[in-house]
């Protein structure tokens, strides 16, 4: 049976900052939007497997992150695999997915920011995994409405959404026996991901407070983040909102996104102004997700300067790097999502992989910089040694073609072969750190006629080897 939660395990707000265990908390973290649902190209939407979930969260730890944000866990709505497929009906399997993520995160010492709804700049068309993070358009469709403002003002829609909030917060995790409103693995509930874009700010502000009051009535432990106005808090933005609207009484954290590095002086000015606007309103300020690829920072030196500016802004409570990918259940890496037209989002693989935007050495160098940034945000000036990767798992070796589930944080692998793994000294290196997770497995050029067993040994980014896989006999 679950015990009563320890109040010391929860993140609290102290004026414009955050605290944990009674000490100031400033964090780096990772945005992993697909933990609840992902869609790879034209393939149907699916739930990530348990291996993919564990691997992603292990990769967050390898990167030095302590906070994870994911929009498709508590936010998905209106699709067959969503948490709320139809109005007022919740899917037990989708809840089980969230249960598992919270269990893994809690065991790993990670904390989660969970949006309850997503962005919907334009409504129309079927819901896909890409916009299934709580599209507000779904609620409009359920009520036969089309005006975006109706999501924030219609009494029936609001009742539906507040029912959703209560249902999620009161759900009891089937793996831990802990209700979500008592789970210290959760840092904050975020109302939505920039859902206020294009809507009347005053109407959105009233909705923000109504949701906040409902959360605080059901949950006395967790913080409430307002992400409705992400990208529109900066006073110089095209449609800035007043502090009284984005910092209503129930709000603890103001979430933002879309920070675009350009000229360093302009970046410094932009960061200072938006942070000043939020802290002047007496709230903590968090960057929910920011880009880091060549579409925004042309060179690695540009990225280093940009990251340094974020760290230097001491009033910033936390910042999350987007958009982490991981290993696939059937071997190799998960495919990168399409690059955004504006260059805002780049798929991050750690320690590095070749994508359409950059080659492997460039991503590896940028990933190293992002890892240093994660620790710098927590005021750890000397980054700890890289973690050793976990043990990989071979899942096939037909005719000497070896395929394995990758190990989080592994840069490359050595492959050994034996005619009989029970014979001491029988293992022979047949691939000396020549295999990676980008290669689709590895094929033995000298596959023997007799029995052949294989094992795979991962090496981290500094060349330190970890435990090999269990031996696997080629059929």
C-alpha positions as CSV (number, residue, x, y, z in Angstrom):
1,X,0.0,0.0,0.0
2,X,1.2,3.5,-0.7
3,X,2.3,5.6,2.2
4,X,1.3,9.2,2.8
5,X,3.5,11.5,0.6
6,X,6.4,13.3,2.2
7,X,5.9,17.1,1.7
8,X,9.6,17.5,1.4
9,X,9.6,15.6,-1.9
10,X,7.5,18.2,-3.8
11,X,8.8,21.3,-5.6
12,X,7.4,24.5,-4.1
13,X,7.4,28.1,-5.2
14,X,9.1,30.8,-3.1
15,X,8.2,34.2,-4.6
16,X,9.7,34.0,-8.1
17,X,11.9,31.0,-7.5
18,X,11.4,27.3,-6.8
19,X,12.6,25.2,-3.9
20,X,13.1,21.4,-3.2
21,X,13.9,20.0,0.2
22,X,14.0,23.6,1.5
23,X,16.8,24.7,-0.9
24,X,16.6,26.8,-4.1
25,X,15.9,24.8,-7.2
26,X,17.1,25.8,-10.7
27,X,16.9,23.1,-13.3
28,X,17.8,22.0,-16.7
29,X,15.5,19.5,-18.4
30,X,14.4,17.9,-21.6
31,X,11.2,18.1,-23.6
32,X,10.2,14.6,-24.7
33,X,6.7,15.2,-26.3
34,X,6.1,11.6,-27.5
35,X,6.0,9.6,-24.3
36,X,2.2,9.1,-24.5
37,X,1.8,8.9,-28.3
38,X,4.1,9.1,-31.3
39,X,3.6,9.0,-35.0
40,X,6.5,8.1,-37.3
41,X,5.9,9.5,-40.8
42,X,2.8,8.0,-42.4
43,X,2.6,5.1,-40.0
44,X,-0.4,5.0,-37.6
45,X,-0.1,6.7,-34.3
46,X,1.1,4.3,-31.5
47,X,2.0,4.2,-27.9
48,X,5.8,3.8,-27.3
49,X,6.8,0.5,-25.8
50,X,8.1,0.1,-22.2
51,X,11.6,-0.3,-23.6
52,X,11.3,3.0,-25.5
53,X,10.0,4.8,-22.4
54,X,12.7,3.5,-20.2
55,X,15.4,4.3,-22.7
56,X,14.2,7.9,-23.2
57,X,14.2,8.6,-19.5
58,X,17.6,6.9,-19.1
59,X,18.8,9.2,-21.9
60,X,17.5,12.2,-20.0
61,X,19.6,11.1,-17.0
62,X,22.6,10.5,-19.2
63,X,22.2,14.1,-20.5
64,X,22.1,15.5,-17.0
65,X,18.5,16.5,-17.1
66,X,16.3,16.3,-13.9
67,X,13.0,17.5,-15.3
68,X,11.0,16.0,-18.2
69,X,8.0,17.6,-20.0
70,X,5.7,15.6,-22.3
71,X,2.6,16.8,-23.9
72,X,1.0,13.5,-25.0
73,X,0.7,11.9,-21.6
74,X,-1.9,13.8,-19.7
75,X,-3.0,15.9,-22.6
76,X,-4.0,13.5,-25.4
77,X,-7.7,13.8,-26.5
78,X,-10.0,12.9,-29.3
79,X,-8.2,9.9,-30.9
80,X,-8.5,6.2,-30.5
81,X,-5.3,5.9,-28.4
82,X,-5.8,9.1,-26.5
83,X,-6.3,9.4,-22.8
84,X,-9.8,10.8,-23.5
85,X,-11.0,9.4,-26.8
86,X,-14.5,10.8,-26.5
87,X,-16.0,13.4,-24.2
88,X,-16.0,12.2,-20.6
89,X,-14.6,8.7,-21.5
90,X,-11.1,7.8,-20.4
91,X,-8.9,5.0,-21.7
92,X,-7.5,2.6,-19.1
93,X,-4.6,1.6,-21.3
94,X,-3.6,5.3,-21.8
95,X,-3.7,5.8,-18.1
96,X,-1.5,2.7,-17.7
97,X,1.0,4.3,-20.0
98,X,1.1,7.4,-17.8
99,X,1.3,5.2,-14.7
100,X,4.4,3.5,-16.1
101,X,6.1,6.8,-17.0
102,X,5.5,8.2,-13.5
103,X,6.8,5.0,-12.0
104,X,10.0,5.0,-14.1
105,X,10.5,8.7,-13.6
106,X,10.0,8.4,-9.8
107,X,12.5,5.5,-9.6
108,X,15.0,7.5,-11.6
109,X,14.7,10.7,-9.5
110,X,13.2,12.6,-12.4
111,X,10.2,15.1,-12.1
112,X,7.6,15.7,-14.8
113,X,5.8,18.7,-16.1
114,X,2.5,17.5,-17.6
115,X,0.4,19.7,-19.9
116,X,-3.3,19.0,-19.8
117,X,-4.1,20.4,-23.3
118,X,-2.1,21.4,-26.3
119,X,-1.7,24.1,-29.0
120,X,-4.2,24.5,-31.8
121,X,-3.3,27.5,-34.0
122,X,-5.9,26.4,-36.5
123,X,-8.8,24.0,-36.1
124,X,-10.1,21.6,-38.7
125,X,-9.4,18.1,-39.9
126,X,-8.8,14.8,-38.0
127,X,-6.7,14.6,-34.9
128,X,-3.3,13.0,-35.4
129,X,-0.6,12.0,-32.9
130,X,1.2,15.2,-33.8
131,X,-1.7,17.4,-32.5
132,X,-3.2,14.9,-30.1
133,X,-1.6,16.7,-27.1
134,X,-5.0,18.0,-26.0
135,X,-6.1,19.9,-29.1
136,X,-8.7,22.4,-28.0
137,X,-10.3,22.0,-31.4
138,X,-11.5,18.6,-30.3
139,X,-13.7,20.1,-27.6
140,X,-15.1,22.6,-30.1
141,X,-16.0,19.7,-32.4
142,X,-17.7,17.8,-29.6
143,X,-20.0,20.8,-28.9
144,X,-20.6,21.7,-32.5
145,X,-18.7,25.0,-32.2
146,X,-16.0,26.6,-34.4
147,X,-15.0,29.9,-32.7
148,X,-11.7,29.4,-30.8
149,X,-12.8,31.7,-28.1
150,X,-15.7,29.3,-27.3
151,X,-13.2,26.9,-25.8
152,X,-12.5,29.4,-23.1
153,X,-15.9,30.9,-22.6
154,X,-18.5,28.1,-23.3
155,X,-19.9,26.7,-20.0
156,X,-20.3,23.2,-21.4
157,X,-16.8,23.0,-22.7
158,X,-15.4,24.3,-19.5
159,X,-17.3,21.7,-17.5
160,X,-16.0,19.0,-19.8
161,X,-12.4,20.2,-19.4
162,X,-12.6,20.6,-15.6
163,X,-14.0,17.0,-15.4
164,X,-10.9,15.9,-17.3
165,X,-8.7,17.8,-14.8
166,X,-10.4,16.1,-11.8
167,X,-10.3,12.7,-13.4
168,X,-6.6,12.9,-14.1
169,X,-5.6,14.4,-10.7
170,X,-7.6,11.8,-8.8
171,X,-6.5,8.8,-10.8
172,X,-4.6,6.2,-8.6
173,X,-1.5,4.8,-10.2
174,X,-2.0,1.0,-10.6
175,X,1.8,0.4,-10.2
176,X,2.5,2.5,-7.1
177,X,-0.9,2.9,-5.5
178,X,-0.4,6.6,-5.3
179,X,-3.0,9.1,-6.6
180,X,-1.6,11.5,-9.1
181,X,-2.3,14.4,-6.8
182,X,0.0,12.8,-4.3
183,X,2.8,11.8,-6.6
184,X,6.1,13.6,-6.0
185,X,7.3,12.5,-9.4
186,X,5.1,15.4,-10.8
187,X,6.6,18.9,-10.6
188,X,3.7,20.8,-12.1
189,X,0.4,20.6,-14.0
190,X,0.5,22.8,-17.1
191,X,-2.8,24.0,-18.3
192,X,-1.9,23.9,-22.0
193,X,0.8,24.4,-24.6
194,X,0.2,27.9,-26.1
195,X,-3.5,27.2,-26.5
196,X,-4.3,30.9,-26.1
197,X,-2.7,31.8,-29.4
198,X,-5.2,33.8,-31.5
199,X,-7.8,34.0,-28.8
200,X,-9.1,36.9,-26.7
201,X,-6.5,37.3,-23.9
202,X,-9.1,38.3,-21.3
203,X,-11.2,35.2,-22.0
204,X,-8.1,33.0,-21.9
205,X,-7.0,34.7,-18.6
206,X,-10.4,33.9,-17.0
207,X,-10.1,30.3,-18.2
208,X,-6.5,30.1,-16.8
209,X,-7.7,31.0,-13.3
210,X,-10.7,28.7,-13.5
211,X,-8.4,25.7,-14.3
212,X,-6.0,26.8,-11.7
213,X,-8.6,26.9,-9.0
214,X,-9.9,23.5,-10.0
215,X,-6.3,22.0,-9.8
216,X,-5.6,23.7,-6.4
217,X,-8.9,22.4,-5.0
218,X,-8.0,18.8,-5.9
219,X,-4.2,18.9,-5.4
220,X,-2.5,20.6,-2.5
221,X,1.0,19.4,-3.4
222,X,1.8,20.4,-7.0
223,X,2.5,23.7,-8.7
224,X,0.3,25.1,-11.5
225,X,1.9,26.3,-14.7
226,X,0.3,28.6,-17.2
227,X,1.5,27.8,-20.7
228,X,-1.4,29.4,-22.5
229,X,0.4,32.5,-23.5
230,X,3.8,30.9,-24.4
231,X,5.5,33.1,-27.0
232,X,3.3,36.2,-26.2
233,X,4.7,37.2,-22.9
234,X,7.5,39.4,-24.2
235,X,6.4,43.1,-24.2
236,X,7.8,43.5,-27.7
237,X,5.9,40.5,-29.2
238,X,3.2,41.0,-31.8
239,X,0.3,40.4,-29.3
240,X,1.7,40.8,-25.8
241,X,-0.6,40.1,-22.8
242,X,-0.8,42.0,-19.6
243,X,0.7,40.5,-16.4
244,X,-2.8,40.4,-14.7
245,X,-3.8,38.0,-17.5
246,X,-0.8,35.6,-17.6
247,X,-0.2,35.7,-13.8
248,X,-3.6,35.1,-12.3
249,X,-3.8,34.3,-8.5
250,X,-3.5,30.5,-8.8
251,X,-0.5,30.5,-11.2
252,X,2.9,29.5,-9.8
253,X,4.9,29.1,-13.0
254,X,4.6,31.0,-16.3
255,X,5.8,28.7,-19.1
256,X,7.2,30.1,-22.3
257,X,8.6,28.8,-25.6
258,X,9.8,30.1,-28.9
259,X,13.0,31.8,-27.7
260,X,14.9,32.5,-30.9
261,X,18.6,33.1,-30.7
262,X,19.9,35.6,-33.2
263,X,22.1,38.5,-32.5
264,X,23.6,37.8,-29.1
265,X,22.8,41.3,-27.8
266,X,19.2,40.9,-29.0
267,X,19.0,37.5,-27.3
268,X,20.3,39.0,-24.0
269,X,17.8,41.8,-24.2
270,X,14.9,39.5,-25.0
271,X,15.7,37.2,-22.2
272,X,16.0,40.0,-19.7
273,X,12.7,41.6,-20.7
274,X,10.6,38.5,-20.6
275,X,12.1,37.4,-17.3
276,X,11.6,40.8,-15.9
277,X,7.9,40.8,-16.9
278,X,7.3,37.4,-15.3
279,X,9.2,38.0,-12.1
280,X,7.8,41.5,-11.7
281,X,4.4,39.7,-11.6
282,X,5.7,37.5,-8.8
283,X,5.9,34.2,-10.6
284,X,8.6,31.7,-11.5
285,X,9.6,31.7,-15.2
286,X,10.3,28.5,-17.1
287,X,11.3,27.9,-20.7
288,X,9.3,24.8,-21.6
289,X,11.2,23.9,-24.8
290,X,13.9,25.7,-26.9
291,X,15.7,24.9,-30.1
292,X,19.4,24.3,-30.3
293,X,20.0,23.1,-33.9
294,X,21.7,24.8,-36.9
295,X,18.4,26.4,-37.9
296,X,18.7,28.7,-34.9
297,X,22.4,28.5,-33.9
298,X,24.4,28.2,-37.1
299,X,27.6,27.1,-35.4
300,X,28.6,25.3,-32.3
301,X,30.1,28.5,-31.0
302,X,26.8,30.3,-31.5
303,X,25.1,27.6,-29.5
304,X,27.6,27.9,-26.6
305,X,27.0,31.6,-26.4
306,X,23.2,31.2,-26.6
307,X,23.3,28.6,-23.8
308,X,25.5,30.8,-21.7
309,X,23.0,33.6,-22.0
310,X,20.2,31.4,-20.7
311,X,22.3,30.2,-17.7
312,X,23.3,33.8,-17.0
313,X,19.7,34.9,-16.5
314,X,19.5,34.0,-12.8
315,X,15.8,34.7,-12.5
316,X,15.0,31.9,-14.9
317,X,13.9,29.0,-12.8
318,X,14.3,26.3,-15.5
319,X,14.8,25.6,-19.2
320,X,14.1,22.5,-21.2
321,X,15.9,21.4,-24.3
322,X,13.7,20.0,-27.1
323,X,13.2,17.5,-28.8
324,X,14.7,14.3,-27.5
325,X,14.4,11.0,-29.4
326,X,15.7,7.6,-28.3
327,X,16.2,4.0,-29.3
328,X,13.6,2.0,-31.0
329,X,12.2,-1.3,-29.6
330,X,13.2,-3.2,-32.7
331,X,16.8,-1.8,-32.8
332,X,18.4,1.4,-33.9
333,X,17.1,4.8,-33.2
334,X,13.5,6.1,-33.4
335,X,13.1,8.0,-36.7
336,X,13.4,11.8,-36.5
337,X,10.2,13.7,-36.9
338,X,10.1,16.1,-39.9
339,X,12.1,19.3,-39.4
340,X,9.9,22.3,-38.7
341,X,9.8,24.8,-41.5
342,X,11.0,27.6,-39.3
343,X,14.0,25.7,-37.9
344,X,12.6,25.9,-34.4
345,X,12.7,22.2,-33.6
346,X,15.6,19.8,-34.1
347,X,15.5,16.1,-33.2
348,X,18.1,15.4,-30.5
349,X,19.9,12.1,-30.3
350,X,22.4,11.5,-27.5
351,X,25.4,11.0,-27.8
352,X,24.7,11.8,-31.5
353,X,23.3,10.6,-34.8
354,X,23.1,11.8,-38.3
355,X,19.9,13.6,-39.3
356,X,18.7,15.7,-42.2
357,X,20.0,18.8,-40.4
358,X,23.4,17.7,-39.3
359,X,26.0,14.9,-39.4
360,X,26.9,12.8,-36.4
361,X,30.0,14.6,-35.3
362,X,28.2,17.9,-35.2
363,X,25.3,16.5,-33.2
364,X,27.7,14.9,-30.8
365,X,29.5,18.2,-30.2
366,X,26.2,20.0,-29.7
367,X,24.9,17.3,-27.4
368,X,28.0,17.7,-25.3
369,X,27.3,21.4,-25.0
370,X,23.7,20.7,-24.0
371,X,24.8,18.3,-21.3
372,X,27.1,20.9,-19.9
373,X,24.2,23.4,-20.0
374,X,22.0,21.0,-18.0
375,X,24.5,20.9,-15.1
376,X,25.2,24.7,-15.4
377,X,21.5,25.4,-14.9
378,X,21.8,23.5,-11.6
379,X,24.9,25.5,-10.7
380,X,27.2,22.4,-11.1
381,X,30.2,24.0,-12.8
382,X,32.2,20.9,-13.4
383,X,30.1,18.3,-15.2
384,X,30.2,14.8,-13.7
385,X,31.6,11.9,-15.6
386,X,29.4,10.4,-18.3
387,X,27.3,7.5,-17.1
388,X,28.0,4.0,-18.3
389,X,25.3,2.8,-20.7
390,X,22.9,0.0,-19.5
391,X,23.3,-3.5,-20.8
392,X,22.0,-3.8,-24.4
393,X,19.8,-6.7,-25.5
394,X,20.4,-8.6,-28.7
395,X,17.1,-9.4,-30.4
396,X,18.3,-11.1,-33.6
397,X,21.4,-12.6,-35.2
398,X,20.1,-14.4,-38.3
399,X,23.0,-15.4,-40.6
400,X,25.3,-13.3,-38.6
401,X,23.3,-10.1,-38.9
402,X,23.2,-8.9,-35.3
403,X,20.4,-6.5,-34.2
404,X,20.1,-5.2,-30.6
405,X,18.1,-2.8,-28.5
406,X,20.4,0.2,-28.0
407,X,21.8,1.3,-24.7
408,X,21.1,4.9,-23.5
409,X,24.2,7.0,-23.8
410,X,26.1,4.5,-26.0
411,X,28.3,6.1,-28.6
412,X,29.4,2.8,-30.3
413,X,29.6,-0.9,-29.7
414,X,32.1,-3.8,-29.8
415,X,30.8,-7.1,-31.0
416,X,32.3,-10.5,-29.9
417,X,31.7,-14.0,-31.2
418,X,32.1,-17.4,-29.6
419,X,31.6,-21.0,-30.7
420,X,30.6,-21.8,-27.1
421,X,30.1,-19.1,-24.4
422,X,30.7,-21.7,-21.7
423,X,34.3,-22.1,-22.8
424,X,36.7,-19.8,-20.9
425,X,38.5,-17.4,-23.3
426,X,36.4,-18.4,-26.3
427,X,35.2,-14.8,-27.1
428,X,36.8,-13.2,-30.1
429,X,36.4,-9.5,-31.1
430,X,34.9,-9.4,-34.6
431,X,33.9,-5.7,-34.5
432,X,36.1,-3.3,-32.5
433,X,33.8,-0.4,-31.7
434,X,32.7,-0.4,-35.4
435,X,29.0,-0.6,-34.8
436,X,26.5,2.2,-33.9
437,X,22.8,2.5,-33.4
438,X,22.5,4.3,-36.8
439,X,23.6,1.3,-38.8
440,X,20.6,-0.9,-38.7
441,X,22.6,-3.6,-36.9
442,X,25.9,-5.2,-37.9
443,X,26.6,-8.1,-40.2
444,X,29.4,-10.6,-39.5
445,X,31.6,-10.8,-42.7
446,X,33.0,-14.1,-41.6
447,X,29.9,-15.9,-40.3
448,X,31.0,-19.4,-39.4
449,X,29.5,-22.7,-40.5
450,X,29.4,-24.0,-37.0
451,X,27.6,-22.7,-33.9
452,X,28.0,-18.9,-33.3
453,X,27.1,-16.9,-30.3
454,X,27.3,-13.1,-30.2
455,X,27.4,-10.4,-27.5
456,X,27.4,-6.6,-27.8
457,X,29.4,-4.3,-25.5
458,X,28.5,-0.6,-25.3
459,X,31.0,2.3,-24.9
460,X,30.0,5.8,-23.6
461,X,31.0,9.1,-25.2
462,X,34.3,9.0,-23.4
463,X,35.2,5.5,-24.5
464,X,34.5,3.7,-21.3
465,X,33.0,0.3,-21.7
466,X,29.9,-1.1,-19.9
467,X,28.5,-4.5,-19.4
468,X,28.0,-6.6,-22.5
469,X,24.6,-8.1,-23.5
470,X,23.7,-11.6,-22.7
471,X,25.1,-14.1,-25.2
472,X,22.7,-14.8,-28.2
473,X,23.0,-17.7,-30.5
474,X,22.6,-17.1,-34.2
475,X,19.9,-19.5,-35.6
